[in-house]
Amino acid sequence: MTKCILVIGTFDTKADELDYLIGRIRAQGGAVLAMDVSILGEARIPVDVGKHEVAAAAGETIEGLIALGEEGEAFARMSAGAATLTRRLYDEGRFHGMIALGGTMGTDLALDCAQALPLGVPKYIVSTVAGSPLIAPDRMAADVQFILWAGGLYGLNPLCRSSLSQAAGAVLGAAQAVEPPAFDRPLIGMTSLGSSCLKYMKRLHPELTRRGYDIAVFHTTGMGGMAFERLAAEGHFACVMDFSVQEFVNAQGGSLVSAGADRLTGAGRSGTPQMVAPGAADILDFAGWQDFPERFRDRPFHVHNRLIKSVAFTPEERRDLALAMADRLAGAKGPTHVFLPKGGIEEWDKPGEAAHDPEGLAAFTEAAEAALRGRVDLTVLDCHINDAAFCDAVLTQLDAWVAAGIVPPGKAAA
């Protein structure tokens, strides 16, 4: 079966680049559905979905958008139309993967289009700002892929051709090779901060597999939590085990290593049964290449690697974090069970380790217990989060939810 790729771009200003990209897709045996999202100019090569159709999908006209006199607002409305059409065309079976290219305007629009598509549909964005902090985590589809458009801002050149030819191969190859998620067995969404800081997944994964579940573990360093939250909000998980809330405390502390403002809300919005523990809620992460803000420079810190480093919260700050977490979880629509391990909440929170702070942990635990009691189900544990006793408590709670019909039972592997 020939795979068709939706190619999105401004065919007035970037017609040469888009034409080259389309040619490379077709040269590899793929088909193309071209969508023009220009506003001011006319497409300089033939397209399948014209700009007037895109504007109409947002309830607008091109003339009306031009009359706004504000490029940013006009393109934001064009983005809404492009996203609507992208989903409609996919639901009609018109394409199997999407690719878009652009600078900041084109990338902004492409992010909306990617978010409009289901998980498992190949989504590529060739962008001059790929990897930039300009792109907020909550704008990114859970499985979108970026390619830096090096030297591609204006006109074709050898660097541009190299990027675009690779992009053509990437999106078509993905469309040909993709194995969409089948969700044949109930899926449990779990969070962790790597496997050295938090180790519970090493014990839980085999036990959950034996019970007949698939387990998806998300690395809570920003993008991972963002993907986790989106999938939880969309109801993809039978149960959530959110035991690493480090991105939440990062956002509260002003770090850019966060998953956006909606962390700890996805499962609650969808009513998905969730278990939560404050794994790594004692440390504030910063990018390894950044200097610590002045107010943190006299605090204990840990350099994990050249990408990420951490400082400690004070007991007072941890008390405030506990209250913020409790308020967020109390709004959940579905069953919520919080575990509070009194013996430590990450590997370095042990006697003799850099992050061991009994006073700070006690402040957090006492505040969280007081704020959560009567609002959600709560278990206070006399163990460390990386101890077997923590995992045993989690599995006991899961089994109880299964017995009560709250979480579906697992299924044997096909």
C-alpha positions as CSV (number, residue, x, y, z in Angstrom):
1,M,0.0,0.0,0.0
2,T,1.3,3.4,-1.0
3,K,1.7,5.7,2.0
4,C,0.5,9.3,1.7
5,I,2.1,12.1,3.6
6,L,0.4,15.4,4.5
7,V,2.9,18.2,3.7
8,I,2.0,21.5,5.4
9,G,3.6,24.8,4.7
10,T,3.4,28.3,3.3
11,F,3.5,27.6,-0.4
12,D,3.9,31.3,-1.3
13,T,7.2,32.0,0.5
14,K,8.6,28.4,0.8
15,A,7.4,26.9,-2.4
16,D,10.9,25.9,-3.6
17,E,11.7,24.1,-0.3
18,L,8.3,22.4,-0.1
19,D,8.6,21.4,-3.8
20,Y,11.9,19.7,-3.1
21,L,10.5,17.9,0.0
22,I,7.5,16.7,-2.0
23,G,9.8,15.5,-4.8
24,R,12.0,13.5,-2.4
25,I,8.9,11.8,-0.8
26,R,7.6,10.9,-4.3
27,A,11.0,9.7,-5.4
28,Q,10.9,7.1,-2.6
29,G,7.5,5.8,-3.7
30,G,5.3,7.9,-1.4
31,A,2.2,10.0,-2.2
32,V,1.7,13.5,-1.1
33,L,-1.3,15.6,0.1
34,A,-0.2,19.2,0.1
35,M,-1.8,21.8,2.4
36,D,-1.1,25.5,1.8
37,V,-1.3,27.7,5.0
38,S,-0.2,30.9,3.3
39,I,-2.2,34.1,4.0
40,L,-0.8,37.0,1.9
41,G,0.5,35.3,-1.2
42,E,-0.6,32.6,-3.6
43,A,0.8,29.1,-3.8
44,R,3.5,28.9,-6.4
45,I,3.1,25.2,-7.0
46,P,-0.1,23.1,-7.2
47,V,-1.6,22.1,-3.8
48,D,-4.4,19.8,-2.8
49,V,-5.8,21.8,0.1
50,G,-5.8,25.6,-0.6
51,K,-5.5,28.4,1.9
52,H,-9.1,29.4,1.5
53,E,-10.2,26.0,2.6
54,V,-7.9,26.2,5.6
55,A,-9.3,29.6,6.6
56,A,-12.9,28.4,6.2
57,A,-12.2,25.5,8.6
58,A,-11.6,28.1,11.2
59,G,-14.7,30.0,10.3
60,E,-12.6,32.7,8.6
61,T,-11.8,34.1,5.2
62,I,-8.4,35.0,3.9
63,E,-9.6,38.5,3.3
64,G,-10.8,38.8,6.8
65,L,-7.5,37.5,8.2
66,I,-5.6,40.1,6.1
67,A,-7.9,42.8,7.4
68,L,-6.9,42.0,11.0
69,G,-3.6,43.8,10.2
70,E,-1.9,41.6,12.8
71,E,0.2,38.7,11.4
72,G,0.4,36.8,14.7
73,E,-3.3,36.8,15.3
74,A,-4.1,36.0,11.7
75,F,-1.7,33.0,11.7
76,A,-3.1,31.8,15.0
77,R,-6.6,31.6,13.4
78,M,-5.1,29.9,10.4
79,S,-3.5,27.4,12.7
80,A,-6.9,26.5,14.1
81,G,-8.2,25.8,10.6
82,A,-5.2,23.8,9.7
83,A,-5.5,21.7,12.8
84,T,-9.2,21.0,12.2
85,L,-8.5,20.1,8.6
86,T,-5.6,17.9,9.5
87,R,-7.8,15.8,11.8
88,R,-10.6,15.7,9.3
89,L,-8.4,14.5,6.5
90,Y,-6.8,11.9,8.7
91,D,-10.2,10.6,9.8
92,E,-11.2,10.3,6.1
93,G,-8.2,8.1,5.5
94,R,-6.5,10.6,3.2
95,F,-3.0,10.4,4.7
96,H,-0.8,8.2,6.9
97,G,1.8,10.7,8.3
98,M,2.3,14.5,8.4
99,I,5.3,16.7,7.9
100,A,5.4,20.5,8.2
101,L,8.2,23.0,7.9
102,G,8.7,26.6,8.9
103,G,10.3,29.2,11.1
104,T,8.5,30.4,14.3
105,M,5.2,31.0,12.5
106,G,5.2,27.7,10.6
107,T,6.3,25.8,13.7
108,D,3.6,27.4,15.8
109,L,1.0,26.2,13.3
110,A,2.6,22.8,12.9
111,L,2.4,22.1,16.7
112,D,-1.3,22.5,16.6
113,C,-1.6,20.2,13.6
114,A,0.5,17.5,15.3
115,Q,-1.6,17.7,18.5
116,A,-4.7,17.2,16.4
117,L,-3.6,13.7,15.4
118,P,-3.9,10.5,17.4
119,L,-0.9,8.8,19.1
120,G,0.9,6.6,16.6
121,V,0.5,8.7,13.5
122,P,4.0,9.8,12.4
123,K,4.4,13.6,13.0
124,Y,7.5,15.4,11.8
125,I,8.2,19.1,12.1
126,V,11.2,20.6,10.2
127,S,11.9,23.8,12.1
128,T,14.5,26.5,12.4
129,V,13.7,26.5,16.2
130,A,13.8,22.7,16.8
131,G,15.0,22.1,20.3
132,S,14.5,25.7,21.3
133,P,13.2,26.8,24.7
134,L,10.7,28.9,22.7
135,I,8.6,25.7,22.4
136,A,6.7,25.1,25.6
137,P,6.3,21.5,26.6
138,D,2.5,21.6,26.6
139,R,2.5,22.5,22.9
140,M,4.1,19.2,21.9
141,A,2.2,16.1,20.8
142,A,3.3,13.1,22.8
143,D,5.1,11.5,19.8
144,V,6.1,14.4,17.6
145,Q,9.6,14.5,16.2
146,F,11.6,17.5,15.3
147,I,14.3,18.0,12.7
148,L,16.5,21.1,12.8
149,W,16.2,23.0,9.5
150,A,19.8,24.1,9.5
151,G,20.4,26.9,7.0
152,G,16.9,26.7,5.7
153,L,15.3,30.0,6.6
154,Y,15.3,31.3,3.0
155,G,16.0,29.4,-0.2
156,L,17.4,26.0,-1.2
157,N,21.1,25.3,-0.6
158,P,23.2,22.1,0.1
159,L,22.5,22.3,3.8
160,C,18.8,22.7,3.3
161,R,18.6,19.9,0.8
162,S,20.4,17.6,3.3
163,S,17.9,18.4,6.0
164,L,14.8,18.1,3.8
165,S,15.9,14.9,2.1
166,Q,16.5,13.3,5.5
167,A,13.1,14.6,6.7
168,A,11.4,13.1,3.6
169,G,12.9,9.7,4.3
170,A,12.1,9.9,8.0
171,V,8.4,10.6,7.6
172,L,7.8,8.2,4.8
173,G,9.8,5.5,6.5
174,A,7.9,6.0,9.7
175,A,4.6,5.8,7.9
176,Q,5.7,2.6,6.3
177,A,7.2,1.0,9.4
178,V,4.9,2.3,12.2
179,E,3.1,-0.2,14.4
180,P,0.3,1.8,15.9
181,P,-0.4,1.2,19.6
182,A,-3.0,-1.6,19.8
183,F,-3.8,-1.4,23.5
184,D,-4.7,-5.1,23.5
185,R,-4.0,-5.3,27.2
186,P,-4.8,-2.7,29.9
187,L,-2.0,-0.1,30.0
188,I,-0.5,1.3,33.2
189,G,1.2,4.7,33.0
190,M,4.1,5.1,35.4
191,T,6.5,7.9,36.1
192,S,10.1,7.7,37.3
193,L,13.2,9.9,37.4
194,G,15.5,7.5,35.7
195,S,16.4,4.2,37.4
196,S,19.2,5.3,39.8
197,C,17.2,8.0,41.6
198,L,13.9,6.0,41.8
199,K,14.1,2.2,41.6
200,Y,10.5,1.0,42.2
201,M,9.8,0.3,38.6
202,K,12.4,-2.5,38.6
203,R,10.2,-4.4,41.1
204,L,6.8,-3.3,39.9
205,H,7.3,-3.9,36.1
206,P,7.7,-7.7,36.3
207,E,4.8,-8.0,38.9
208,L,2.5,-5.9,36.7
209,T,3.5,-7.8,33.6
210,R,2.7,-11.0,35.4
211,R,-0.7,-9.6,36.3
212,G,-1.4,-9.1,32.6
213,Y,-0.7,-5.4,32.1
214,D,1.4,-3.4,29.7
215,I,3.5,-0.7,31.4
216,A,4.7,2.5,29.9
217,V,7.3,4.3,32.1
218,F,7.8,8.0,31.5
219,H,11.1,9.9,32.4
220,T,10.0,12.9,34.3
221,T,12.5,15.4,32.9
222,G,10.0,17.6,31.1
223,M,9.0,16.1,27.8
224,G,8.3,12.7,29.5
225,G,5.8,14.2,32.0
226,M,4.2,16.3,29.2
227,A,3.6,13.1,27.2
228,F,2.4,11.3,30.3
229,E,-0.1,14.0,31.2
230,R,-1.5,14.2,27.7
231,L,-2.1,10.5,27.4
232,A,-3.6,10.4,30.9
233,A,-6.0,13.2,30.1
234,E,-7.0,11.4,26.9
235,G,-7.9,8.3,28.9
236,H,-5.3,5.9,27.5
237,F,-4.3,4.4,30.8
238,A,-6.3,1.9,32.8
239,C,-4.4,3.1,35.9
240,V,-1.8,5.7,36.7
241,M,1.2,5.2,39.0
242,D,2.6,8.7,39.2
243,F,5.4,8.2,41.7
244,S,7.8,10.9,40.4
245,V,6.4,14.4,40.7
246,Q,9.7,16.2,40.2
247,E,8.4,18.1,37.2
248,F,5.6,19.5,39.3
249,V,7.9,20.8,42.0
250,N,10.2,22.1,39.3
251,A,7.4,24.2,37.9
252,Q,6.5,25.4,41.4
253,G,10.2,26.4,41.8
254,G,10.5,28.2,38.5
255,S,12.7,25.7,36.7
256,L,12.5,25.3,32.9
257,V,12.8,21.5,33.5
258,S,9.1,21.1,33.8
259,A,6.1,19.5,32.0
260,G,4.1,22.6,31.9
261,A,1.4,24.1,34.2
262,D,-0.9,21.0,34.0
263,R,1.3,18.5,35.7
264,L,-0.7,16.2,38.2
265,T,-4.0,17.0,36.5
266,G,-4.3,14.7,33.5
267,A,-5.6,11.5,35.2
268,G,-7.7,13.7,37.5
269,R,-9.5,15.3,34.5
270,S,-10.2,12.0,32.8
271,G,-11.2,10.2,35.9
272,T,-8.5,7.6,35.5
273,P,-7.7,5.8,38.8
274,Q,-4.4,7.1,40.0
275,M,-1.8,6.3,42.7
276,V,0.6,9.1,43.5
277,A,3.7,9.4,45.6
278,P,6.1,12.3,46.1
279,G,9.1,10.7,44.4
280,A,12.0,13.3,44.0
281,A,9.8,16.1,45.4
282,D,12.7,17.2,47.5
283,I,15.0,18.5,44.7
284,L,14.7,21.3,42.2
285,D,16.3,20.5,38.8
286,F,18.1,23.0,36.5
287,A,19.7,22.5,33.1
288,G,23.3,21.5,33.5
289,W,24.5,24.4,31.4
290,Q,22.7,27.0,33.5
291,D,24.0,28.9,36.5
292,F,22.0,28.4,39.7
293,P,19.9,31.5,40.5
294,E,21.5,33.5,43.3
295,R,19.1,32.4,46.0
296,F,20.0,28.7,45.5
297,R,23.8,29.0,45.4
298,D,24.4,28.4,49.1
299,R,22.3,25.2,49.1
300,P,23.4,21.5,48.8
301,F,23.4,20.5,45.2
302,H,24.0,17.4,43.1
303,V,25.4,17.3,39.5
304,H,23.7,14.3,37.9
305,N,25.5,14.8,34.5
306,R,26.3,17.6,32.1
307,L,22.6,18.0,31.2
308,I,21.0,18.2,34.7
309,K,21.8,19.3,38.2
310,S,19.8,19.8,41.4
311,V,19.5,21.8,44.5
312,A,17.5,21.1,47.7
313,F,14.3,22.7,48.9
314,T,14.1,24.1,52.4
315,P,11.6,22.6,54.8
316,E,9.4,25.7,54.5
317,E,9.4,25.3,50.7
318,R,8.6,21.6,51.0
319,R,5.6,22.4,53.2
320,D,4.2,24.7,50.6
321,L,4.9,22.1,47.8
322,A,2.9,19.6,49.8
323,L,-0.1,21.9,50.1
324,A,0.1,22.7,46.3
325,M,0.2,19.0,45.5
326,A,-2.7,18.3,47.8
327,D,-4.9,21.0,46.2
328,R,-4.2,19.7,42.7
329,L,-5.0,16.1,43.6
330,A,-8.1,16.9,45.5
331,G,-9.7,18.0,42.3
332,A,-9.5,14.6,40.6
333,K,-12.7,13.1,39.2
334,G,-11.5,9.5,39.7
335,P,-10.2,7.4,42.6
336,T,-6.9,8.8,44.0
337,H,-4.6,7.1,46.4
338,V,-1.6,8.9,47.8
339,F,1.4,7.1,49.4
340,L,3.7,9.0,51.7
341,P,6.9,7.1,52.4
342,K,8.4,8.5,55.6
343,G,11.8,6.9,55.1
344,G,12.9,8.8,52.0
345,I,11.6,9.8,48.6
346,E,14.6,9.3,46.3
347,E,17.9,7.4,46.4
348,W,20.0,10.3,47.7
349,D,17.5,10.9,50.5
350,K,19.1,8.4,52.8
351,P,21.5,8.7,55.8
352,G,24.9,9.7,54.6
353,E,23.6,10.8,51.1
354,A,23.7,14.4,49.8
355,A,19.9,14.9,49.8
356,H,19.1,13.4,53.2
357,D,17.0,15.9,55.1
358,P,14.8,14.3,57.8
359,E,13.5,17.7,58.8
360,G,12.5,18.6,55.3
361,L,10.8,15.2,54.6
362,A,8.9,15.4,57.9
363,A,7.7,18.9,57.0
364,F,6.5,17.7,53.6
365,T,4.9,14.5,54.9
366,E,3.1,16.2,57.8
367,A,1.7,19.0,55.6
368,A,0.6,16.6,52.9
369,E,-1.0,14.2,55.4
370,A,-3.0,17.1,57.0
371,A,-4.0,18.5,53.6
372,L,-5.0,15.2,52.0
373,R,-6.7,13.5,54.8
374,G,-10.4,13.2,54.0
375,R,-9.9,14.5,50.5
376,V,-8.3,11.4,48.9
377,D,-7.3,8.0,50.1
378,L,-4.0,8.1,51.9
379,T,-1.4,5.6,53.1
380,V,1.6,6.7,55.2
381,L,4.4,4.2,55.0
382,D,7.4,3.6,57.3
383,C,9.7,2.8,54.5
384,H,11.8,4.4,51.7
385,I,10.2,4.8,48.3
386,N,12.8,2.5,46.8
387,D,12.1,-0.3,49.4
388,A,10.2,-3.5,48.6
389,A,7.6,-2.5,51.1
390,F,6.6,0.5,49.0
391,C,6.0,-1.7,45.9
392,D,4.1,-4.2,48.0
393,A,1.7,-1.5,49.2
394,V,1.2,-0.3,45.6
395,L,0.4,-3.8,44.4
396,T,-2.0,-4.4,47.2
397,Q,-3.9,-1.3,46.3
398,L,-4.0,-2.2,42.6
399,D,-5.3,-5.7,43.5
400,A,-8.0,-4.1,45.7
401,W,-9.0,-1.8,42.8
402,V,-9.2,-4.7,40.4
403,A,-11.3,-6.7,42.9
404,A,-13.7,-3.7,43.2
405,G,-14.0,-3.2,39.5
406,I,-12.2,0.2,39.5
407,V,-9.3,-1.0,37.4
408,P,-9.8,-3.6,34.7
409,P,-8.1,-7.0,35.2
410,G,-5.0,-7.7,33.2
411,K,-5.0,-10.0,30.1
412,A,-2.6,-12.7,29.1
413,A,-0.2,-11.8,26.3
414,A,-1.4,-12.7,22.8
